[in-house]
Amino acid sequence: MNIETMMIDYYIQRETLVRVFTLNGYPETGRIRFHSTKVIILTHDDDDGIYIMYKHAISTIEPFNRAKADPEEKTPNVFIELDRTYMAESVEDFWLRKFIENKEKVTLITMKGYQEHCRILKHDDTAVVYSRYPGDSPNFVYKNAISTILRKT
C-alpha cells in the first residue's frame, strides 16, 4: 500500500475534517468519504454537497484542525448506498452515473478556477459532455482540465 492510500484511508477511517488544496491554490474543506485512483469524494457537514475532486488537480491534503480530534465526534454516513467493498464500478463512475440519471445540476470547476453550471449528459475515461440549459448544444471538457465537480442539494 502506498503512502497516498494509507493517508487518505486514515482520514476516512477517523472522519477527519481536512483541507484539500487544488493546484491553483483553491482550498476546499470537508471530510473525505471515498477515493479511487482518480478521485476523492469530499462532503461538508453543513450541507449535502458532494465534491468529486480529481487527484490530478490536488496539490495538498491536510487536517483542518491539527489539534487531536474528539473520538466521540461522529458524522452520519450519507453514503449507505455506496459500499466500496462490493462496488462494481469506480467511485467516479458511480457519482457521474447518478448525476446523469437524475439530471442533476452540477458545477464543473476547471483547473484554472472557471466554473460552468450545467447538467452532465455523458462521460468516458477522458471527457465529460454537458449542457448549460435544456436545448443548449452539447459541450465537452477533458477530464484532465477538471479540478472538481460539485453537486449541491
VEXLO-883445 format. One line per 8 residues: number of its first residue (from 1); their letters; for each residue x, y, z of N, C-alpha, C, O. Coordinates in pm, whole numbers. Example, Ala and Ser with C-alpha at 12.3 -4.5 7.8 and 13.67 -1.06 7.14 Angstrom:
1	AS	1319:-569:780:1230:-450:780:1320:-330:780:1424:-332:846  1285:-225:708:1367:-106:714:1290:3:787:1341:114:804
END
This chain:
1	MNIETMMI	86:-118:0:0:0:0:90:124:0:187:131:76  58:222:-86:140:340:-95:100:445:10:-5:433:73  182:546:27:159:649:129:29:723:103:-46:751:197  1:755:-22:-123:827:-57:-245:750:-5:-331:807:63  -253:623:-38:-366:540:4:-373:529:155:-481:538:214  -258:510:219:-255:499:365:-309:626:431:-388:618:525  -266:742:383:-308:868:445:-456:896:420:-528:935:512  -502:876:298:-643:902:267:-732:805:346:-834:846:400
9	DYYIQRET	-693:678:351:-770:581:432:-772:622:579:-874:607:647  -661:672:629:-652:720:767:-754:832:790:-826:830:890  -759:930:700:-854:1041:714:-999:991:706:-1085:1039:779  -1024:896:618:-1160:841:605:-1201:767:732:-1309:790:785  -1116:678:779:-1149:598:896:-1174:683:1020:-1258:648:1103  -1102:792:1033:-1117:878:1150:-1213:995:1126:-1232:1080:1213  -1272:998:1006:-1365:1105:968:-1305:1242:998:-1371:1330:1053  -1180:1258:959:-1104:1380:985:-1151:1492:893:-1166:1473:773
17	LVRVFTLN	-1173:1609:951:-1201:1729:872:-1069:1770:807:-970:1796:877  -1068:1777:674:-945:1808:601:-963:1931:513:-1075:1971:480  -851:1988:478:-849:2097:379:-772:2042:259:-659:1996:271  -837:2048:142:-778:1998:18:-747:2120:-70:-836:2199:-101  -621:2134:-108:-579:2245:-193:-562:2196:-335:-496:2095:-359  -622:2268:-431:-602:2235:-572:-471:2299:-619:-412:2380:-548  -428:2261:-737:-302:2313:-791:-303:2465:-807:-198:2529:-802  -423:2523:-827:-430:2669:-840:-446:2738:-705:-470:2859:-700
25	GYPETGRI	-433:2662:-595:-435:2720:-462:-570:2729:-396:-580:2776:-283  -675:2685:-464:-810:2693:-408:-826:2588:-299:-805:2470:-323  -866:2631:-176:-887:2534:-69:-1033:2491:-60:-1124:2573:-77  -1056:2364:-34:-1190:2312:-9:-1183:2231:119:-1093:2149:137  -1277:2255:210:-1275:2189:340:-1392:2091:351:-1503:2122:310  -1366:1975:407:-1471:1876:427:-1412:1745:477:-1299:1740:523  -1491:1640:466:-1447:1508:505:-1440:1419:380:-1532:1418:299  -1331:1346:367:-1317:1254:254:-1401:1131:287:-1385:1071:394
33	RFHSTKVI	-1490:1093:196:-1577:978:219:-1528:854:146:-1535:743:200  -1478:871:26:-1428:760:-55:-1318:812:-145:-1303:933:-163  -1242:720:-201:-1142:759:-301:-1115:642:-393:-1139:526:-360  -1064:677:-509:-1023:576:-608:-887:622:-661:-827:714:-606  -841:559:-765:-713:601:-822:-722:738:-887:-621:806:-902  -844:781:-925:-861:908:-995:-918:1021:-911:-883:1137:-933  -1006:990:-816:-1082:1095:-748:-1090:1072:-598:-1066:962:-548  -1124:1182:-526:-1169:1169:-388:-1309:1229:-383:-1342:1320:-459
41	ILTHDDDD	-1392:1176:-293:-1527:1229:-271:-1522:1301:-136:-1493:1241:-32  -1551:1431:-141:-1546:1516:-23:-1685:1568:6:-1758:1606:-86  -1725:1571:134:-1854:1627:173:-1834:1728:284:-1732:1727:354  -1934:1814:299:-1936:1912:408:-2038:1868:511:-2134:1799:477  -2019:1908:634:-2114:1875:740:-2239:1960:734:-2346:1916:776  -2227:2082:683:-2339:2177:689:-2434:2169:570:-2533:2242:567  -2408:2084:473:-2499:2069:360:-2480:1931:299:-2397:1852:344  -2557:1903:196:-2547:1774:129:-2462:1783:3:-2475:1699:-86
49	GIYIMYKH	-2376:1884:-5:-2291:1899:-123:-2195:1783:-136:-2140:1736:-37  -2176:1738:-257:-2081:1631:-287:-1979:1689:-383:-2014:1744:-487  -1854:1676:-348:-1745:1724:-433:-1669:1605:-487:-1614:1526:-409  -1665:1590:-619:-1577:1491:-682:-1452:1569:-719:-1454:1652:-810  -1344:1543:-649:-1219:1617:-673:-1120:1523:-741:-1084:1418:-688  -1075:1563:-860:-981:1481:-935:-842:1493:-873:-793:1604:-849  -779:1381:-849:-649:1380:-784:-543:1455:-865:-451:1512:-807  -556:1454:-998:-456:1525:-1078:-460:1676:-1054:-368:1748:-1092
57	AISTIEPF	-568:1725:-991:-582:1868:-964:-549:1904:-819:-557:2021:-782  -514:1805:-738:-489:1829:-596:-339:1840:-570:-259:1759:-618  -303:1942:-492:-163:1955:-453:-139:1904:-312:-38:1840:-285  -233:1933:-220:-211:1904:-79:-341:1864:-10:-447:1919:-40  -332:1769:83:-443:1736:172:-386:1743:313:-286:1678:345  -452:1823:399:-404:1836:536:-521:1839:632:-630:1882:595  -500:1794:757:-608:1806:856:-642:1954:876:-553:2038:882  -770:1985:885:-813:2124:903:-772:2175:1039:-722:2287:1052
65	NRAKADPE	-793:2094:1141:-757:2131:1276:-649:2035:1321:-673:1914:1333  -532:2086:1345:-420:1998:1380:-426:1950:1524:-345:1866:1565  -521:2003:1602:-539:1954:1739:-596:1813:1734:-657:1774:1634  -577:1737:1840:-627:1600:1843:-780:1600:1835:-846:1673:1907  -833:1518:1746:-978:1513:1724:-1047:1447:1842:-990:1362:1909  -1171:1486:1866:-1255:1427:1969:-1301:1291:1919:-1371:1284:1818  -1266:1181:1988:-1303:1048:1939:-1454:1024:1940:-1503:935:1871  -1529:1103:2018:-1674:1089:2024:-1743:1158:1905:-1860:1131:1877
73	EKTPNVFI	-1671:1246:1836:-1731:1321:1726:-1753:1229:1607:-1658:1169:1556  -1876:1217:1564:-1911:1132:1451:-1995:1210:1353:-2075:1295:1392  -1978:1181:1227:-2058:1242:1121:-2143:1132:1061:-2091:1025:1030  -2274:1155:1042:-2357:1050:982:-2305:1013:843:-2263:1099:766  -2309:884:813:-2265:838:682:-2381:847:585:-2477:769:593  -2373:943:491:-2481:963:394:-2466:874:272:-2545:884:178  -2366:786:273:-2339:704:156:-2373:557:180:-2296:469:142  -2488:531:242:-2528:394:270:-2535:312:141:-2499:194:139
81	ELDRTYMA	-2582:376:33:-2598:306:-95:-2465:266:-156:-2458:172:-235  -2360:337:-120:-2230:316:-183:-2139:238:-88:-2091:293:11  -2116:112:-117:-2030:29:-35:-1908:-7:-118:-1918:-84:-214  -1793:48:-83:-1671:27:-162:-1636:-120:-177:-1582:-160:-280  -1666:-200:-78:-1628:-341:-83:-1696:-415:-197:-1635:-501:-260  -1822:-381:-225:-1899:-456:-324:-1929:-376:-450:-2012:-416:-532  -1863:-265:-466:-1892:-178:-579:-1837:-237:-710:-1720:-274:-717  -1922:-244:-810:-1881:-298:-939:-1823:-189:-1030:-1761:-220:-1131
89	ESVEDFWL	-1843:-63:-995:-1791:48:-1076:-1708:139:-986:-1715:130:-864  -1632:227:-1048:-1548:317:-970:-1635:422:-900:-1750:443:-937  -1579:485:-799:-1649:592:-728:-1686:705:-825:-1797:758:-821  -1592:740:-911:-1617:844:-1010:-1734:806:-1101:-1826:886:-1120  -1731:685:-1155:-1839:639:-1244:-1973:634:-1172:-2075:670:-1230  -1973:589:-1047:-2095:582:-968:-2162:719:-960:-2281:733:-991  -2085:821:-918:-2146:953:-900:-2183:1019:-1032:-2288:1082:-1042  -2099:1006:-1132:-2134:1066:-1262:-2259:1000:-1319:-2343:1068:-1377
97	RKFIENKE	-2272:868:-1304:-2393:799:-1350:-2515:852:-1275:-2619:877:-1337  -2503:870:-1143:-2615:924:-1064:-2654:1063:-1112:-2773:1093:-1127  -2555:1148:-1137:-2583:1285:-1184:-2656:1281:-1318:-2749:1359:-1340  -2615:1192:-1407:-2677:1181:-1539:-2819:1126:-1526:-2913:1183:-1581  -2835:1016:-1454:-2968:954:-1438:-3069:1050:-1375:-3185:1053:-1417  -3027:1127:-1275:-3117:1217:-1204:-3124:1356:-1266:-3195:1444:-1215  -3051:1377:-1376:-3047:1506:-1445:-3019:1621:-1346:-3084:1725:-1347  -2920:1596:-1262:-2887:1692:-1156:-2801:1805:-1210:-2716:1786:-1296
105	KVTLITMK	-2824:1924:-1155:-2740:2038:-1186:-2612:2026:-1104:-2616:1997:-985  -2502:2048:-1170:-2371:2044:-1104:-2291:2166:-1146:-2328:2238:-1239  -2182:2188:-1077:-2087:2291:-1117:-1955:2222:-1149:-1896:2155:-1064  -1910:2238:-1274:-1778:2188:-1313:-1679:2300:-1284:-1699:2413:-1329  -1573:2271:-1211:-1470:2370:-1182:-1341:2323:-1247:-1294:2213:-1220  -1286:2407:-1334:-1164:2369:-1406:-1041:2396:-1321:-1048:2458:-1215  -929:2348:-1369:-802:2367:-1301:-768:2515:-1282:-700:2552:-1187  -815:2598:-1372:-788:2743:-1364:-895:2817:-1284:-887:2939:-1270
113	GYQEHCRI	-996:2744:-1232:-1097:2807:-1149:-1224:2848:-1221:-1317:2899:-1158  -1232:2827:-1354:-1354:2859:-1428:-1466:2766:-1383:-1444:2646:-1366  -1586:2822:-1363:-1699:2742:-1318:-1808:2739:-1425:-1845:2843:-1480  -1858:2620:-1453:-1966:2602:-1550:-2081:2532:-1480:-2065:2418:-1435  -2196:2598:-1469:-2316:2539:-1409:-2390:2466:-1519:-2426:2526:-1620  -2413:2336:-1500:-2462:2255:-1612:-2522:2124:-1564:-2531:2096:-1445  -2564:2044:-1663:-2605:1905:-1642:-2512:1817:-1726:-2488:1846:-1843  -2463:1711:-1665:-2375:1619:-1738:-2462:1525:-1820:-2558:1467:-1769
121	LKHDDTAV	-2427:1510:-1947:-2504:1425:-2038:-2439:1288:-2056:-2508:1187:-2062  -2305:1285:-2066:-2229:1163:-2089:-2088:1183:-2036:-2045:1295:-2010  -2018:1072:-2020:-1876:1080:-1986:-1809:949:-2026:-1873:845:-2039  -1679:957:-2044:-1598:837:-2064:-1469:856:-1986:-1463:939:-1895  -1366:782:-2020:-1241:791:-1944:-1169:925:-1960:-1091:963:-1873  -1196:997:-2068:-1119:1119:-2093:-1198:1248:-2094:-1139:1355:-2078  -1331:1243:-2110:-1407:1368:-2126:-1545:1360:-2063:-1597:1252:-2034  -1603:1479:-2044:-1739:1494:-1993:-1815:1579:-2093:-1767:1684:-2135
129	VYSRYPGD	-1935:1533:-2133:-2023:1610:-2221:-2132:1670:-2134:-2190:1600:-2051  -2159:1799:-2152:-2256:1867:-2067:-2335:1970:-2146:-2296:2008:-2256  -2447:2014:-2089:-2523:2127:-2146:-2555:2223:-2033:-2576:2183:-1919  -2558:2351:-2066:-2583:2454:-1966:-2730:2468:-1932:-2765:2502:-1819  -2817:2441:-2029:-2962:2454:-2010:-3030:2366:-2114:-2968:2332:-2215  -3157:2329:-2090:-3228:2244:-2188:-3228:2310:-2326:-3255:2429:-2339  -3197:2232:-2427:-3192:2284:-2563:-3056:2338:-2603:-3033:2367:-2721  -2966:2353:-2507:-2830:2401:-2536:-2756:2293:-2614:-2776:2174:-2591
137	SPNFVYKN	-2670:2334:-2708:-2591:2235:-2779:-2489:2175:-2681:-2439:2245:-2593  -2458:2047:-2697:-2365:1981:-2604:-2225:2042:-2613:-2177:2077:-2721  -2162:2053:-2499:-2024:2099:-2487:-1944:1985:-2426:-2002:1893:-2367  -1811:1989:-2440:-1734:1887:-2371:-1608:1950:-2312:-1557:2051:-2359  -1560:1884:-2207:-1438:1927:-2141:-1357:1801:-2111:-1413:1697:-2075  -1226:1811:-2128:-1139:1699:-2094:-1133:1685:-1942:-1126:1784:-1870  -1137:1561:-1895:-1133:1538:-1751:-1004:1590:-1688:-1004:1632:-1572  -894:1588:-1763:-769:1637:-1704:-768:1789:-1687:-675:1844:-1628
145	AISTILRK	-870:1859:-1739:-885:2003:-1717:-979:2032:-1600:-989:2146:-1555  -1047:1927:-1549:-1144:1946:-1440:-1073:1927:-1306:-999:1832:-1285  -1099:2022:-1217:-1049:2010:-1080:-1154:1943:-993:-1122:1850:-919  -1279:1990:-1001:-1385:1947:-909:-1519:1946:-981:-1545:2030:-1067  -1605:1852:-944:-1745:1854:-985:-1826:1862:-857:-1815:1776:-770  -1906:1966:-847:-1982:1992:-724:-2130:1974:-748:-2186:2031:-842  -2194:1894:-663:-2340:1884:-663:-2388:1938:-531:-2354:1885:-425  -2468:2042:-537:-2526:2099:-416:-2674:2064:-416:-2740:2073:-519
153	T	-2725:2024:-299:-2868:1995:-289:-2936:2096:-201:-3057:2088:-181
END
